[in-house]
Amino acid sequence: MKLSKLGLSLGLIYFLMIVVCVIWGNTFMDPKSKFVILQLPLTLQMAGLHEIGILKYFSTNTSWLMVYIVIGIPTLLLFYLIGYFIEKTFLRVMVLTKK
């Protein structure tokens, strides 16, 4: 199976955003600033989980590492799949238009 370059690129961009926010967030001594920066890469996913009622299962003392594992890794996979399907669809359209 050939890996999707677009999928890998989207996943890499998201992963780099996570790394930057974790490093940047850990430079703050103020807990509120640290919380805001650490939640930036997960905000949309957490809002979605809140809307469907799953966010309540995360306790207030859940570690950031666990939150990033439970929410971040599936998001990385989702970005890869989005890129894969866009690339596959684009290639199929290009092949069909050449015929």
C-alpha positions, -999 to +999 in steps of 0.1 A: +000+000+000+014+034-010+013+060+017-006+092+010+017+123+008-012+146+015-024+125+044+011+124+059+014+162+054-018+170+071-009+146+100+026+162+103+011+197+104-012+187+132+016+168+151+039+198+148+011+221+161+008+197+191+045+198+198+047+236+195+017+241+219+030+216+244+065+231+245+051+267+245+025+258+272+051+243+295+071+275+294+043+294+313+042+294+351+007+307+352-017+277+353-044+295+333-020+304+304-006+268+304-042+254+303-052+276+274-021+269+253-022+231+260-058+228+249-054+247+216-048+217+194-077+198+210-103+226+212-125+216+182-124+179+191-133+186+228-162+208+216-175+180+195-171+155+223-190+179+246-218+182+221-223+145+219-220+141+256-187+121+259-165+149+274-181+143+308-162+110+310-129+129+312-123+139+348-107+171+359-076+153+370-070+135+336-034+141+326-026+161+294-007+131+281-038+109+284-060+135+268-036+138+239-034+101+235-072+096+236-081+126+214-049+135+195-040+101+180-075+096+165-073+131+151-040+123+135-055+092+119-085+113+107-062+139+091-043+111+073-075+095+061-089+129+049-056+135+029-057+099+016-092+102+003-086+137-012-055+124-029-072+092-042-102+112-055-080+137-071-059+110-088-091+092-100-104+125-115-071+132-132-070+097-147-107+099-159-101+133-175-070+121-195-091+093-212 
